[in-house]
Amino acid sequence: MDDKPRILAVVKKAWGDRVTTIFPRQGQYARDANAYRTADLTVERIGDLVTHDLSQLLPLEVLR
C-alpha cells in the first residue's frame, strides 16, 4: 500500500500477480493516479480498509 501511484506501478511490474497493490486516493499524489497503472484496489482513505473485505484480495489457497 502506498499513496504514490508511481511506486505501486513499479512494484506491480516487478512482482506481478505475487503482490496486491492498494492505493489510498488522498494527499498530494491523488491526482497522479491517472498517469500510472491502476492499483488492484483503490480506496478514498486509508481508514476505509477497516471496513473493506480484504479476503477478496487473497488467493483461495491462502484462505484455506
Long-range contacts (C-beta under 8 A, 24 or more apart in sequence): 1-46, 3-27, 3-29, 3-30, 4-29, 4-32, 5-29, 5-32, 5-33, 5-35, 5-36, 5-37, 5-39, 6-32, 6-35, 6-36, 8-36, 8-37, 8-39, 9-36, 9-37, 12-37, 12-39, 12-40, 13-37, 20-57, 20-58, 22-49, 24-48, 24-49
